[in-house]
């Protein structure tokens, strides 16, 4: 169960940037080094990556996601705010519906 009020943040733009990209996020290209690089690389790197993948896969597998009320995907306001990082101006509110075949 996902508790009420839980905030799930998925940065689809960042995920899309690295699809079919030759950048090595393990630290060899030094463009994207969240876990350090070389001999000083974080020993928990592999575990961290797998936990993120497993969590996202479980959320997508166990729930169907729908918009509240009569909202349609076409009606979403995708306006962004400017700051240290780009975020949606209005938060995306979705309702997880447990998937039971």
N, CA, C and O atoms as a MOPAC input file, in Angstrom:
PM7 MOZYME 1SCF
protein

 N      0.83900 1    -1.17900 1     0.00000 1
 C      0.00000 1     0.00000 1     0.00000 1
 C      0.88500 1     1.24400 1     0.00000 1
 O      1.94100 1     1.28500 1     0.63200 1
 N      0.42500 1     2.24000 1    -0.71800 1
 C      1.08900 1     3.52900 1    -0.71600 1
 C      0.29400 1     4.42800 1     0.21800 1
 O     -0.89000 1     4.66200 1    -0.02500 1
 N      0.91100 1     4.94000 1     1.28300 1
 C      0.17300 1     5.77300 1     2.23600 1
 C     -0.36700 1     7.04700 1     1.58600 1
 O      0.24100 1     7.58600 1     0.66100 1
 N     -1.49300 1     7.51500 1     2.06700 1
 C     -2.07500 1     8.75800 1     1.59100 1
 C     -1.09600 1     9.89100 1     1.85600 1
 O     -0.48800 1     9.96400 1     2.92300 1
 N     -0.95000 1    10.77200 1     0.87300 1
 C     -0.05300 1    11.91300 1     1.02900 1
 C      1.37700 1    11.64300 1     0.61000 1
 O      2.22300 1    12.53400 1     0.68500 1
 N      1.66500 1    10.40700 1     0.16200 1
 C      3.01500 1    10.08000 1    -0.29000 1
 C      3.30800 1    10.83400 1    -1.57600 1
 O      2.46700 1    10.87800 1    -2.47300 1
 N      4.47600 1    11.42100 1    -1.67300 1
 C      4.86800 1    12.16000 1    -2.86000 1
 C      5.84100 1    11.31100 1    -3.67200 1
 O      6.91100 1    10.95300 1    -3.18000 1
 N      5.48000 1    10.98900 1    -4.90300 1
 C      6.32800 1    10.21200 1    -5.79700 1
 C      6.79700 1    11.14800 1    -6.89400 1
 O      5.98200 1    11.76400 1    -7.58100 1
 N      8.09500 1    11.25700 1    -7.06100 1
 C      8.65800 1    12.15200 1    -8.05400 1
 C      9.39800 1    11.32800 1    -9.09700 1
 O     10.33100 1    10.59300 1    -8.77400 1
 N      8.97300 1    11.45800 1   -10.35600 1
 C      9.64100 1    10.78700 1   -11.45900 1
 C     10.03800 1    11.86000 1   -12.45700 1
 O      9.18000 1    12.58400 1   -12.96100 1
 N     11.30200 1    11.96900 1   -12.74300 1
 C     11.79700 1    12.97300 1   -13.66800 1
 C     11.88400 1    12.34400 1   -15.05600 1
 O     12.92900 1    11.83000 1   -15.45200 1
 N     10.76600 1    12.39300 1   -15.79300 1
 C     10.69900 1    11.76500 1   -17.11800 1
 C     11.66800 1    12.41600 1   -18.09800 1
 O     12.21000 1    11.73900 1   -18.97200 1
 N     11.89100 1    13.70500 1   -17.96600 1
 C     12.81000 1    14.39200 1   -18.86600 1
 C     14.22700 1    13.83800 1   -18.70600 1
 O     14.91400 1    13.58600 1   -19.69500 1
 N     14.65600 1    13.65000 1   -17.46000 1
 C     16.00800 1    13.13200 1   -17.21200 1
 C     16.12600 1    11.68700 1   -17.68000 1
 O     17.16300 1    11.29200 1   -18.21300 1
 N     15.08200 1    10.90000 1   -17.48600 1
 C     15.11200 1     9.51600 1   -17.95100 1
 C     15.22900 1     9.48300 1   -19.46600 1
 O     16.00600 1     8.70200 1   -20.01500 1
 N     14.45800 1    10.33100 1   -20.14400 1
 C     14.49500 1    10.39300 1   -21.60200 1
 C     15.82500 1    10.84000 1   -22.15900 1
 O     16.19700 1    10.44000 1   -23.26200 1
 N     16.55000 1    11.65900 1   -21.42300 1
 C     17.85200 1    12.13000 1   -21.89400 1
 C     18.86000 1    10.99500 1   -22.01100 1
 O     19.76400 1    11.05800 1   -22.84500 1
 N     18.72000 1     9.96100 1   -21.19100 1
 C     19.72800 1     8.91300 1   -21.16600 1
 C     19.30000 1     7.65200 1   -21.89100 1
 O     20.02100 1     6.65500 1   -21.86500 1
 N     18.14200 1     7.67400 1   -22.54000 1
 C     17.72700 1     6.53900 1   -23.35800 1
 C     18.52400 1     6.61800 1   -24.65600 1
 O     18.58700 1     7.68300 1   -25.27000 1
 N     19.12000 1     5.53800 1   -25.07600 1
 C     19.94400 1     5.47900 1   -26.28800 1
 C     21.07600 1     6.50500 1   -26.27200 1
 O     21.40300 1     7.08100 1   -27.30900 1
 N     21.66700 1     6.73200 1   -25.11900 1
 C     22.75600 1     7.68600 1   -24.96700 1
 C     24.03200 1     6.92900 1   -24.60900 1
 O     23.99100 1     5.92300 1   -23.90100 1
 N     25.14400 1     7.41600 1   -25.09700 1
 C     26.40300 1     6.71800 1   -24.84400 1
 C     27.06100 1     7.13700 1   -23.53300 1
 O     28.13000 1     6.62700 1   -23.20100 1
 N     26.45400 1     8.05000 1   -22.78100 1
 C     27.04900 1     8.49800 1   -21.51300 1
 C     26.99800 1     7.35300 1   -20.50500 1
 O     25.95600 1     6.72500 1   -20.31500 1
 N     28.11800 1     7.09600 1   -19.87400 1
 C     28.22000 1     6.03200 1   -18.87900 1
 C     28.00400 1     6.63200 1   -17.50000 1
 O     28.87000 1     7.34300 1   -16.99100 1
 N     26.84900 1     6.35200 1   -16.88500 1
 C     26.54800 1     6.95000 1   -15.58700 1
 C     27.30000 1     6.29100 1   -14.44700 1
 O     27.10700 1     6.67300 1   -13.29200 1
 N     28.14700 1     5.31900 1   -14.72900 1
 C     28.93100 1     4.65400 1   -13.69000 1
 C     30.15400 1     5.47100 1   -13.30100 1
 O     30.85000 1     5.11000 1   -12.35200 1
 N     30.43600 1     6.56200 1   -14.00700 1
 C     31.54800 1     7.41300 1   -13.61900 1
 C     32.70100 1     7.42800 1   -14.58000 1
 O     33.68000 1     8.13200 1   -14.33600 1
 N     32.63400 1     6.68300 1   -15.66600 1
 C     33.75500 1     6.63300 1   -16.59700 1
 C     33.81000 1     7.83100 1   -17.54100 1
 O     34.88400 1     8.16800 1   -18.03900 1
 N     32.67300 1     8.48200 1   -17.79800 1
 C     32.66700 1     9.64100 1   -18.69400 1
 C     32.80200 1    10.96400 1   -17.94500 1
 O     33.03400 1    11.99800 1   -18.57200 1
 N     32.66600 1    10.95800 1   -16.64000 1
 C     32.78600 1    12.14100 1   -15.78800 1
 C     31.79000 1    13.24200 1   -16.14000 1
 O     32.02900 1    14.40800 1   -15.82400 1
 N     30.68200 1    12.89500 1   -16.78600 1
 C     29.62200 1    13.85800 1   -17.06300 1
 C     28.45200 1    13.66700 1   -16.10800 1
 O     27.67900 1    14.59200 1   -15.85800 1
 N     28.33500 1    12.47600 1   -15.58900 1
 C     27.21000 1    12.14700 1   -14.71900 1
 C     27.72200 1    11.16300 1   -13.68700 1
 O     27.65100 1     9.95200 1   -13.89200 1
 N     28.23700 1    11.67400 1   -12.58100 1
 C     28.88800 1    10.81400 1   -11.60600 1
 C     28.23100 1    10.88800 1   -10.22400 1
 O     28.81300 1    11.46200 1    -9.30300 1
 N     27.04000 1    10.32300 1   -10.06300 1
 C     26.38300 1    10.39300 1    -8.76200 1
 C     27.01600 1     9.49900 1    -7.70900 1
 O     26.81800 1     9.72300 1    -6.51500 1
 N     27.76800 1     8.49500 1    -8.12400 1
 C     28.34800 1     7.54400 1    -7.17600 1
 C     29.86700 1     7.63700 1    -7.11600 1
 O     30.52200 1     6.70100 1    -6.65700 1
 N     30.43100 1     8.73700 1    -7.56600 1
 C     31.87600 1     8.84800 1    -7.59200 1
 C     32.43100 1     8.17400 1    -8.83500 1
 O     31.67600 1     7.81900 1    -9.74000 1
 N     33.72800 1     7.99800 1    -8.88500 1
 C     34.33200 1     7.40900 1   -10.07800 1
 C     35.61900 1     6.68500 1    -9.71600 1
 O     36.22800 1     6.93800 1    -8.67600 1
 N     36.01000 1     5.79000 1   -10.59200 1
 C     37.27300 1     5.08900 1   -10.43300 1
 C     37.34300 1     4.23700 1    -9.17300 1
 O     36.36100 1     3.60100 1    -8.78900 1
 N     38.51200 1     4.22900 1    -8.53000 1
 C     38.70800 1     3.41400 1    -7.32900 1
 C     37.87900 1     3.89100 1    -6.15000 1
 O     37.59400 1     3.11700 1    -5.23600 1
 N     37.49700 1     5.14300 1    -6.16400 1
 C     36.72700 1     5.71900 1    -5.04700 1
 C     35.21300 1     5.61400 1    -5.27800 1
 O     34.42700 1     6.27300 1    -4.59700 1
 N     34.82500 1     4.79900 1    -6.22100 1
 C     33.40300 1     4.64800 1    -6.52800 1
 C     32.67000 1     4.03700 1    -5.33800 1
 O     33.22400 1     3.20400 1    -4.62000 1
 N     31.43900 1     4.45000 1    -5.13600 1
 C     30.62800 1     3.97600 1    -4.01700 1
 C     30.38400 1     2.46700 1    -4.13000 1
 O     29.95300 1     1.99500 1    -5.18200 1
 N     30.65000 1     1.71300 1    -3.07700 1
 C     30.41800 1     0.26500 1    -3.13500 1
 C     28.93600 1    -0.08600 1    -3.18700 1
 O     28.58700 1    -1.21200 1    -3.54400 1
 N     28.06300 1     0.84500 1    -2.84200 1
 C     26.62500 1     0.58900 1    -2.87700 1
 C     25.97900 1     0.97600 1    -4.18800 1
 O     24.75300 1     0.96600 1    -4.30000 1
 N     26.78800 1     1.31800 1    -5.19100 1
 C     26.28000 1     1.77200 1    -6.48100 1
 C     25.30100 1     0.77900 1    -7.10200 1
 O     24.18200 1     1.15800 1    -7.44900 1
 N     25.69300 1    -0.45600 1    -7.24500 1
 C     24.84700 1    -1.46200 1    -7.88200 1
 C     23.54800 1    -1.68000 1    -7.13200 1
 O     22.48200 1    -1.80800 1    -7.73400 1
 N     23.64800 1    -1.72200 1    -5.81100 1
 C     22.46600 1    -1.90400 1    -4.98500 1
 C     21.50800 1    -0.72800 1    -5.14300 1
 O     20.30000 1    -0.92500 1    -5.27200 1
 N     22.03900 1     0.48900 1    -5.13300 1
 C     21.20700 1     1.68600 1    -5.27400 1
 C     20.45600 1     1.72300 1    -6.58900 1
 O     19.26500 1     2.03300 1    -6.61600 1
 N     21.13800 1     1.40900 1    -7.68000 1
 C     20.50600 1     1.39900 1    -8.99500 1
 C     19.39500 1     0.35700 1    -9.04500 1
 O     18.30900 1     0.63500 1    -9.55500 1
 N     19.65200 1    -0.82700 1    -8.52600 1
 C     18.64900 1    -1.89600 1    -8.56400 1
 C     17.44400 1    -1.58400 1    -7.68300 1
 O     16.31900 1    -1.92700 1    -8.04400 1
 N     17.65400 1    -0.94300 1    -6.54100 1
 C     16.53300 1    -0.58700 1    -5.66700 1
 C     15.62100 1     0.42600 1    -6.36000 1
 O     14.39800 1     0.31100 1    -6.28100 1
 N     16.20100 1     1.40800 1    -7.03200 1
 C     15.39100 1     2.39300 1    -7.75200 1
 C     14.59100 1     1.70900 1    -8.86300 1
 O     13.40100 1     1.98000 1    -9.02300 1
 N     15.22800 1     0.83500 1    -9.62200 1
 C     14.51900 1     0.12700 1   -10.69900 1
 C     13.40700 1    -0.75800 1   -10.14900 1
 O     12.30500 1    -0.79100 1   -10.69600 1
 N     13.69600 1    -1.46400 1    -9.08000 1
 C     12.70700 1    -2.35900 1    -8.48000 1
 C     11.51000 1    -1.58300 1    -7.92900 1
 O     10.36400 1    -2.00200 1    -8.09600 1
 N     11.77500 1    -0.46000 1    -7.27800 1
 C     10.69800 1     0.36100 1    -6.72600 1
 C      9.79600 1     0.88800 1    -7.83000 1
 O      8.57400 1     0.78600 1    -7.72800 1
 N     10.37300 1     1.44500 1    -8.87600 1
 C      9.58400 1     1.96100 1    -9.98800 1
 C      8.81200 1     0.84700 1   -10.67600 1
 O      7.64000 1     1.02100 1   -11.00800 1
 N      9.45000 1    -0.29000 1   -10.89100 1
 C      8.77700 1    -1.42400 1   -11.53100 1
 C      7.59400 1    -1.90400 1   -10.69400 1
 O      6.54200 1    -2.23000 1   -11.24500 1
 N      7.75100 1    -1.95000 1    -9.38900 1
 C      6.65300 1    -2.37000 1    -8.51900 1
 C      5.49300 1    -1.37900 1    -8.55300 1
 O      4.33200 1    -1.78600 1    -8.58600 1
 N      5.79500 1    -0.10000 1    -8.54500 1
 C      4.73400 1     0.90000 1    -8.62100 1
 C      3.96500 1     0.79100 1    -9.93700 1
 O      2.74000 1     0.90700 1    -9.95600 1
 N      4.68200 1     0.56800 1   -11.02500 1
 C      4.02300 1     0.45700 1   -12.32500 1
 C      3.28400 1    -0.86600 1   -12.48700 1
 O      2.24200 1    -0.91600 1   -13.14000 1
 N      3.80800 1    -1.93000 1   -11.90400 1
 C      3.19600 1    -3.25800 1   -12.05300 1
 C      1.94900 1    -3.42300 1   -11.19600 1
 O      0.95600 1    -3.98900 1   -11.65300 1
 N      1.98700 1    -2.94000 1    -9.96800 1
 C      0.90600 1    -3.19800 1    -9.02500 1
 C     -0.21900 1    -2.17200 1    -9.04400 1
 O     -1.24800 1    -2.38200 1    -8.40300 1
 N     -0.04400 1    -1.06100 1    -9.76700 1
 C     -1.06200 1    -0.02100 1    -9.76700 1
 C     -1.37400 1     0.43600 1   -11.17500 1
 O     -0.49400 1     0.50200 1   -12.03300 1
 N     -2.64200 1     0.75300 1   -11.40100 1
 C     -3.05600 1     1.50900 1   -12.57700 1
 C     -3.19000 1     2.93600 1   -12.08100 1
 O     -3.75900 1     3.16800 1   -11.01400 1
 N     -2.68600 1     3.87100 1   -12.81900 1
 C     -2.68300 1     5.26700 1   -12.37500 1
 C     -3.74800 1     6.02900 1   -13.13900 1
 O     -3.82600 1     5.93300 1   -14.36400 1
 N     -4.57600 1     6.79300 1   -12.42000 1
 C     -5.60300 1     7.58900 1   -13.09100 1
 C     -5.63100 1     8.99800 1   -12.51400 1
 O     -5.17000 1     9.24500 1   -11.39900 1
 N     -6.17700 1     9.90300 1   -13.29400 1
 C     -6.30600 1    11.28700 1   -12.85700 1
 C     -7.56400 1    11.43500 1   -12.01500 1
 O     -8.53900 1    10.71700 1   -12.23700 1
 N     -7.56300 1    12.34800 1   -11.05800 1
 C     -8.74800 1    12.51200 1   -10.20300 1
 C     -9.92300 1    13.10200 1   -10.97300 1
 O     -9.74600 1    13.86700 1   -11.92100 1
 N    -11.12000 1    12.73200 1   -10.54700 1
 C    -12.34200 1    13.28600 1   -11.14500 1
 C    -12.47800 1    12.92800 1   -12.61100 1
 O    -12.16900 1    11.81400 1   -13.03400 1
 N    -12.94900 1    13.90400 1   -13.37600 1
 C    -13.14300 1    13.70800 1   -14.82100 1
 C    -11.99200 1    14.27800 1   -15.63100 1
 O    -12.15600 1    14.55600 1   -16.81800 1
 N    -10.83600 1    14.45700 1   -15.01900 1
 C     -9.68600 1    15.04000 1   -15.71000 1
 C     -9.24000 1    14.13900 1   -16.85600 1
 O     -9.31300 1    12.91300 1   -16.77400 1
 N     -8.77600 1    14.78100 1   -17.92400 1
 C     -8.24600 1    14.06800 1   -19.08700 1
 C     -6.75500 1    14.41400 1   -19.20600 1
 O     -6.35200 1    15.50900 1   -18.81300 1
 N     -5.94800 1    13.52000 1   -19.72900 1
 C     -4.51500 1    13.81800 1   -19.88000 1
 C     -4.26200 1    15.07800 1   -20.71300 1
 O     -3.28400 1    15.79000 1   -20.48600 1
 N     -5.14100 1    15.34700 1   -21.67300 1
 C     -4.96500 1    16.52600 1   -22.53400 1
 C     -5.14600 1    17.83100 1   -21.76000 1
 O     -4.67200 1    18.87900 1   -22.19800 1
 N     -5.82400 1    17.77700 1   -20.61600 1
 C     -6.11600 1    18.98800 1   -19.86100 1
 C     -5.03700 1    19.32900 1   -18.82300 1
 O     -5.16500 1    20.33100 1   -18.11900 1
 N     -3.99600 1    18.52900 1   -18.71800 1
 C     -2.93900 1    18.79400 1   -17.74300 1
 C     -2.17000 1    20.05900 1   -18.10200 1
 O     -1.81900 1    20.26800 1   -19.26300 1
 N     -1.91300 1    20.89000 1   -17.11800 1
 C     -1.11900 1    22.09500 1   -17.31600 1
 C      0.35000 1    21.71900 1   -17.10300 1
 O      0.75700 1    21.40200 1   -15.98600 1
 N      1.13000 1    21.75500 1   -18.16000 1
 C      2.53000 1    21.33700 1   -18.09600 1
 C      3.48500 1    22.51900 1   -17.91900 1
 O      4.66800 1    22.41000 1   -18.24100 1
 N      2.98400 1    23.64100 1   -17.41200 1
 C      3.81200 1    24.82100 1   -17.17900 1
 C      4.90800 1    24.48500 1   -16.17000 1
 O      4.66900 1    23.78600 1   -15.18400 1
 N      6.11400 1    24.99400 1   -16.43300 1
 C      7.25400 1    24.72400 1   -15.56100 1
 C      7.64800 1    25.97800 1   -14.80400 1
 O      7.36500 1    27.09400 1   -15.23900 1
 N      8.31300 1    25.78600 1   -13.65300 1
 C      8.87400 1    26.89900 1   -12.89900 1
 C     10.38100 1    26.90300 1   -13.09000 1
 O     10.98900 1    25.86600 1   -13.35300 1
 N     10.96500 1    28.06400 1   -12.95800 1
 C     12.40800 1    28.19300 1   -13.12400 1
 C     13.04500 1    28.33700 1   -11.74700 1
 O     12.53800 1    29.06100 1   -10.89100 1
 N     14.13800 1    27.65500 1   -11.54700 1
 C     14.84800 1    27.72000 1   -10.27600 1
 C     16.13000 1    26.93100 1   -10.38100 1
 O     16.69800 1    26.81200 1   -11.46600 1
 N     16.59400 1    26.39000 1    -9.27100 1
 C     17.80900 1    25.57500 1    -9.28300 1
 C     17.59300 1    24.33100 1   -10.13700 1
 O     18.52500 1    23.82300 1   -10.76000 1
 N     16.36300 1    23.85200 1   -10.15700 1
 C     15.98900 1    22.75600 1   -11.05000 1
 C     14.60300 1    23.07000 1   -11.59600 1
 O     13.86600 1    23.86900 1   -11.01700 1
 N     14.25900 1    22.45400 1   -12.69000 1
 C     12.95400 1    22.70700 1   -13.29500 1
 C     11.93500 1    21.76600 1   -12.67800 1
 O     12.17700 1    20.56600 1   -12.55000 1
 N     10.80700 1    22.31500 1   -12.30300 1
 C      9.73000 1    21.51800 1   -11.73000 1
 C      8.40700 1    21.96500 1   -12.34300 1
 O      8.31100 1    23.03000 1   -12.95100 1
 N      7.41200 1    21.14100 1   -12.17100 1
 C      6.07900 1    21.52400 1   -12.64000 1
 C      5.54500 1    22.65200 1   -11.77200 1
 O      5.76100 1    22.66400 1   -10.56000 1
 N      4.85100 1    23.59800 1   -12.38800 1
 C      4.26000 1    24.70300 1   -11.63900 1
 C      3.13500 1    24.19100 1   -10.74900 1
 O      2.98400 1    24.63500 1    -9.61000 1
 N      2.35000 1    23.26000 1   -11.27000 1
 C      1.26500 1    22.65300 1   -10.51600 1
 C      1.57700 1    21.16600 1   -10.37100 1
 O      1.82900 1    20.50000 1   -11.37500 1
 N      1.56600 1    20.63200 1    -9.16300 1
 C      1.94300 1    19.22100 1    -8.97100 1
 C      0.98900 1    18.27200 1    -9.68500 1
 O     -0.20500 1    18.54400 1    -9.80300 1
 N      1.52400 1    17.17300 1   -10.15200 1
 C      0.72000 1    16.13700 1   -10.78700 1
 C      0.07200 1    15.31500 1    -9.68800 1
 O      0.75500 1    14.76000 1    -8.82700 1
 N     -1.22100 1    15.24500 1    -9.72300 1
 C     -1.96000 1    14.45800 1    -8.74100 1
 C     -2.58400 1    13.27800 1    -9.47400 1
 O     -3.39000 1    13.45100 1   -10.38900 1
 N     -2.20000 1    12.08800 1    -9.05800 1
 C     -2.74800 1    10.87000 1    -9.64900 1
 C     -3.23000 1     9.95700 1    -8.53300 1
 O     -2.79900 1    10.06100 1    -7.38500 1
 N     -4.12800 1     9.07100 1    -8.89800 1
 C     -4.68700 1     8.14200 1    -7.92400 1
 C     -4.21800 1     6.74200 1    -8.28100 1
 O     -4.47700 1     6.26300 1    -9.38500 1
 N     -3.51600 1     6.06900 1    -7.34000 1
 C     -3.11900 1     4.69200 1    -7.61400 1
 C     -4.30800 1     3.76000 1    -7.38000 1
 O     -4.92400 1     3.77000 1    -6.31400 1
 N     -4.61100 1     2.97000 1    -8.38200 1
 C     -5.68900 1     1.99500 1    -8.27000 1
 C     -5.03000 1     0.62100 1    -8.28700 1
 O     -4.39400 1     0.26000 1    -9.27800 1
 N     -5.16900 1    -0.16000 1    -7.20400 1
 C     -4.52700 1    -1.48400 1    -7.19300 1
 C     -4.96800 1    -2.32400 1    -8.38000 1
 O     -6.15500 1    -2.42700 1    -8.68700 1
 N     -3.98400 1    -2.92200 1    -9.03900 1
 C     -4.24500 1    -3.73000 1   -10.21500 1
 C     -4.41900 1    -5.18400 1    -9.78600 1
 O     -3.50800 1    -5.78600 1    -9.21700 1
 N     -5.57000 1    -5.72900 1   -10.06000 1
 C     -5.84100 1    -7.12900 1    -9.74700 1
 C     -6.44500 1    -7.79500 1   -10.97300 1
 O     -7.61200 1    -7.55300 1   -11.28400 1
 N     -5.69500 1    -8.61400 1   -11.66800 1
 C     -6.23900 1    -9.27400 1   -12.87400 1
 C     -7.33200 1   -10.26700 1   -12.56600 1
 O     -7.87400 1   -10.89100 1   -13.47800 1

